[in-house]
Amino acid sequence: MRDDTLAIRLQKMRDILRSLKRVAVAFSGGVDSTFVLRVAVDTLGRENVLAVTGRSASVASGEFDDAVRLAATIGAEHVILDTHEFEDANYLANPANRCYYCKTELYSRMAPLVAARGFRAIVNGTNANDLGDYRPGLTAAKEHNVRAPAAEVGLTKADIRALSAQMGLPTHDKPAAPCLSSRVQYGEAITPEKLRMIERAETVLRDLGFRECRVRHHDKLARIEVPAADIERLASEDVRARIDEAFREIGYQYITLDLRGFRSGSMNEVIAFGVRQAAR
């Protein structure tokens, strides 16, 4: 997108934030919510912005630490809310709309805090691309009147990365990092123990230099996704042996490499309102 078009959309986003006056940002420390937090602070002033991060077993420890560090760097007041989606049987059952229950828990806990502190609205980091994917969390956002200023002005993930780079945000090239529960196949129960397995396994891959990766959890089978350009290196004898040993120590009996490579939201390829989604 042309820089002047991006500038126009960014200005429209600022206009939305000004109309809201005081906002609480649902803040994960990812590319999108970091961008929204920075724009909100720049537009409204730090006294009118609150960053709120949910903490639970579904959030990787490294991602939580990033959120704390980034909020401090931006200069926003940061509140941590312990969320309790693991007490919800609907969430633990891991249906296709699992994200709905997770976001409902987060927004429900944010609402009284926001009201008590005098903030006018909750905003999130949803971007325009998200509107075309299967994202049950958007339903929860709608039910709780959560605004999505970036999506509302048509900013895509690529736009947000470009604007983040212009602003000097360290997240401009950060790989996407959805919650750990998104790695577990739909219908298989979510447990903290499984999520720790996934987190440890992905740490192994990152320590081997695979910056963008996923470990999809299928009971005792780990399905590894890395970008197509990295498949040859991962499949080399030495790297393969190191991964096999580490993953078996973690608890996986079978370790596989997805030959189609990394793709965000690959678990959604088999669901889309009952119809198989086309692969991206």
C-alpha positions as CSV (number, residue, x, y, z in Angstrom):
1,M,0.0,0.0,0.0
2,R,1.2,3.5,-0.8
3,D,2.6,5.5,2.2
4,D,0.0,8.3,1.7
5,T,-2.8,5.8,1.9
6,L,-1.4,4.3,5.0
7,A,-1.1,7.8,6.5
8,I,-4.7,8.5,5.7
9,R,-5.8,5.2,7.4
10,L,-3.6,5.9,10.4
11,Q,-5.2,9.4,10.8
12,K,-8.7,7.8,10.6
13,M,-7.6,5.4,13.3
14,R,-6.4,8.3,15.5
15,D,-9.8,10.0,14.9
16,I,-11.6,6.9,16.2
17,L,-9.4,6.8,19.3
18,R,-10.0,10.5,19.9
19,S,-13.7,9.9,19.8
20,L,-13.4,7.3,22.5
21,K,-11.3,9.7,24.7
22,R,-10.0,7.1,27.2
23,V,-9.3,3.5,26.2
24,A,-8.2,0.2,27.7
25,V,-6.2,-1.9,25.2
26,A,-6.5,-5.7,25.3
27,F,-2.7,-6.1,25.1
28,S,-0.9,-9.4,24.3
29,G,2.5,-7.9,23.2
30,G,2.0,-9.1,19.7
31,V,2.4,-7.1,16.5
32,D,-1.1,-5.8,16.3
33,S,-1.9,-4.9,19.9
34,T,1.5,-3.3,20.4
35,F,0.8,-1.1,17.4
36,V,-2.6,-0.1,18.8
37,L,-1.2,0.6,22.2
38,R,1.5,2.8,20.7
39,V,-0.9,4.8,18.6
40,A,-3.4,5.1,21.5
41,V,-0.6,6.5,23.8
42,D,0.6,8.9,21.1
43,T,-2.9,10.1,20.3
44,L,-4.5,10.3,23.7
45,G,-1.6,10.6,26.1
46,R,-0.5,7.9,28.5
47,E,-2.9,9.1,31.2
48,N,-5.9,8.2,29.0
49,V,-4.6,4.7,28.0
50,L,-4.5,1.4,30.0
51,A,-2.8,-1.7,28.7
52,V,-4.5,-4.9,30.1
53,T,-2.9,-8.3,29.7
54,G,-4.6,-11.6,30.6
55,R,-2.4,-14.2,32.3
56,S,-3.1,-17.9,32.2
57,A,-1.5,-21.2,31.3
58,S,-2.4,-20.6,27.7
59,V,0.1,-17.7,27.4
60,A,3.7,-18.7,26.7
61,S,6.0,-17.3,29.4
62,G,8.1,-15.6,26.8
63,E,5.1,-13.8,25.3
64,F,4.0,-12.6,28.7
65,D,7.4,-11.2,29.5
66,D,7.4,-9.5,26.1
67,A,4.1,-7.8,26.9
68,V,5.4,-6.5,30.2
69,R,8.6,-5.1,28.6
70,L,6.8,-3.6,25.6
71,A,4.2,-1.8,27.8
72,A,7.0,-0.3,29.8
73,T,8.9,0.8,26.7
74,I,5.8,2.5,25.3
75,G,5.1,4.1,28.6
76,A,1.6,2.8,29.2
77,E,0.2,1.9,32.6
78,H,0.0,-1.9,32.5
79,V,-2.5,-4.1,34.5
80,I,-2.2,-7.9,34.6
81,L,-5.5,-9.8,35.0
82,D,-5.4,-13.5,35.9
83,T,-8.0,-15.1,33.8
84,H,-9.8,-18.4,34.5
85,E,-10.7,-20.0,31.2
86,F,-9.3,-23.3,32.6
87,E,-12.2,-23.4,35.0
88,D,-14.7,-23.3,32.0
89,A,-15.6,-26.8,30.8
90,N,-16.6,-25.3,27.4
91,Y,-13.1,-24.0,26.9
92,L,-11.4,-27.2,28.1
93,A,-13.4,-29.3,25.7
94,N,-11.6,-27.4,22.9
95,P,-14.4,-27.0,20.4
96,A,-13.9,-25.1,17.1
97,N,-15.1,-21.9,18.9
98,R,-12.8,-22.3,21.8
99,C,-11.5,-18.7,21.3
100,Y,-15.0,-17.4,22.0
101,Y,-14.8,-18.7,25.6
102,C,-11.3,-17.4,26.1
103,K,-12.1,-13.9,24.9
104,T,-15.4,-13.9,26.8
105,E,-13.4,-14.6,29.9
106,L,-10.9,-11.8,29.2
107,Y,-13.4,-9.1,28.2
108,S,-15.7,-10.0,31.1
109,R,-12.9,-9.5,33.6
110,M,-11.8,-6.3,31.8
111,A,-15.2,-4.7,31.9
112,P,-15.5,-3.9,35.6
113,L,-11.9,-2.7,35.7
114,V,-12.5,-0.4,32.8
115,A,-15.7,1.0,34.3
116,A,-14.1,1.5,37.8
117,R,-11.2,3.4,36.2
118,G,-13.3,5.6,34.1
119,F,-12.2,4.4,30.7
120,R,-14.7,4.8,27.9
121,A,-14.0,1.7,25.8
122,I,-12.0,-1.5,25.3
123,V,-10.1,-1.7,22.1
124,N,-8.2,-4.7,20.6
125,G,-5.6,-5.4,17.9
126,T,-7.9,-7.0,15.4
127,N,-6.7,-6.2,11.8
128,A,-8.6,-6.3,8.5
129,N,-7.2,-9.7,7.6
130,D,-8.7,-11.2,10.7
131,L,-12.2,-10.4,9.5
132,G,-11.8,-12.9,6.6
133,D,-10.7,-15.8,8.8
134,Y,-12.6,-18.0,11.2
135,R,-12.2,-16.2,14.5
136,P,-14.9,-16.9,17.1
137,G,-13.2,-14.4,19.4
138,L,-14.6,-11.6,17.3
139,T,-18.1,-12.7,18.4
140,A,-17.0,-12.2,22.0
141,A,-15.6,-8.8,21.2
142,K,-18.9,-7.8,19.6
143,E,-20.9,-9.0,22.5
144,H,-18.7,-6.8,24.8
145,N,-18.7,-3.8,22.6
146,V,-15.0,-4.0,22.0
147,R,-13.7,-1.7,19.3
148,A,-11.1,-2.7,16.7
149,P,-9.7,0.7,15.4
150,A,-7.1,-0.9,13.1
151,A,-9.6,-3.2,11.4
152,E,-12.3,-0.5,11.3
153,V,-10.0,1.7,9.0
154,G,-8.9,-1.3,6.9
155,L,-5.4,-1.8,8.2
156,T,-4.0,-5.2,7.3
157,K,-1.3,-7.1,9.1
158,A,1.2,-6.0,6.4
159,D,0.1,-2.4,6.9
160,I,0.6,-2.6,10.6
161,R,4.0,-4.1,10.2
162,A,5.0,-1.3,7.8
163,L,3.7,1.4,10.2
164,S,5.3,-0.3,13.2
165,A,8.6,-0.2,11.4
166,Q,8.2,3.5,10.7
167,M,7.5,4.0,14.4
168,G,10.5,2.0,15.4
169,L,8.5,-0.7,17.2
170,P,10.5,-3.8,17.8
171,T,7.5,-5.9,17.0
172,H,7.4,-4.9,13.3
173,D,8.9,-8.2,12.2
174,K,7.9,-10.3,15.2
175,P,6.4,-13.7,14.2
176,A,2.7,-14.2,15.1
177,A,2.3,-15.9,18.4
178,P,-1.3,-17.0,19.1
179,C,-2.1,-18.7,22.4
180,L,-0.7,-22.1,23.0
181,S,-4.2,-23.7,23.0
182,S,-4.4,-22.9,19.3
183,R,-1.8,-25.7,18.7
184,V,-4.1,-28.5,20.1
185,Q,-6.3,-30.3,17.6
186,Y,-10.0,-29.4,17.9
187,G,-11.8,-31.9,20.1
188,E,-8.8,-32.9,22.2
189,A,-9.1,-31.6,25.7
190,I,-6.9,-28.7,26.7
191,T,-4.7,-29.2,29.8
192,P,-1.9,-27.0,31.2
193,E,0.4,-30.1,30.9
194,K,-0.2,-30.3,27.1
195,L,0.5,-26.6,26.7
196,R,3.8,-26.8,28.6
197,M,4.8,-29.6,26.3
198,I,4.0,-27.4,23.3
199,E,5.9,-24.4,24.8
200,R,9.0,-26.6,25.5
201,A,8.9,-28.1,22.1
202,E,8.7,-24.7,20.3
203,T,11.5,-23.4,22.5
204,V,13.7,-26.3,21.2
205,L,13.0,-25.2,17.6
206,R,13.6,-21.5,18.3
207,D,16.9,-22.4,20.1
208,L,17.9,-24.2,16.9
209,G,17.3,-21.0,14.9
210,F,13.7,-21.6,13.6
211,R,12.3,-18.2,14.4
212,E,8.9,-18.9,12.9
213,C,7.5,-22.3,13.9
214,R,4.6,-24.2,15.3
215,V,4.3,-27.5,17.1
216,R,0.8,-28.8,16.5
217,H,-0.3,-31.2,19.2
218,H,-2.2,-34.3,18.2
219,D,-2.2,-36.4,21.4
220,K,1.2,-38.1,21.4
221,L,2.1,-36.8,17.9
222,A,3.9,-33.5,17.3
223,R,3.4,-32.0,13.9
224,I,6.1,-29.4,13.2
225,E,5.5,-26.5,10.9
226,V,8.3,-24.3,9.7
227,P,8.5,-22.0,6.6
228,A,9.1,-24.0,3.4
229,A,12.6,-22.4,3.1
230,D,13.6,-24.0,6.4
231,I,12.3,-27.5,5.7
232,E,15.6,-28.8,4.2
233,R,17.6,-27.6,7.2
234,L,15.2,-29.0,9.7
235,A,15.2,-32.4,7.9
236,S,19.0,-32.6,7.9
237,E,20.3,-35.6,9.8
238,D,21.9,-33.7,12.7
239,V,19.0,-31.3,13.3
240,R,16.4,-34.0,12.9
241,A,18.2,-36.2,15.5
242,R,18.4,-33.3,18.0
243,I,14.7,-32.5,17.6
244,D,13.7,-36.2,17.9
245,E,15.7,-36.6,21.1
246,A,14.4,-33.4,22.7
247,F,10.7,-34.0,21.7
248,R,10.8,-37.6,23.0
249,E,12.1,-36.3,26.3
250,I,9.3,-33.8,26.4
251,G,6.8,-36.7,26.0
252,Y,6.0,-37.0,22.3
253,Q,6.0,-40.5,20.9
254,Y,5.8,-39.5,17.2
255,I,7.5,-36.4,15.7
256,T,6.5,-35.4,12.1
257,L,7.3,-32.6,9.7
258,D,4.4,-31.0,7.8
259,L,5.6,-30.9,4.2
260,R,3.3,-28.0,3.4
261,G,5.3,-25.8,5.7
262,F,4.3,-23.1,8.2
263,R,0.9,-21.5,7.8
264,S,-0.9,-19.5,10.4
265,G,-4.2,-21.1,11.6
266,S,-3.6,-24.4,9.9
267,M,-5.9,-26.1,12.5
268,N,-8.7,-24.1,10.8
269,E,-8.2,-25.8,7.5
270,V,-10.7,-28.5,8.5
271,I,-13.4,-26.2,9.8
272,A,-15.2,-23.2,8.5
273,F,-18.8,-23.4,9.5
274,G,-18.7,-27.1,8.7
275,V,-16.9,-26.7,5.3
276,R,-13.3,-27.4,4.7
277,Q,-11.4,-24.1,4.3
278,A,-9.0,-23.6,1.4
279,A,-5.3,-23.7,2.5
280,R,-3.5,-20.4,2.5
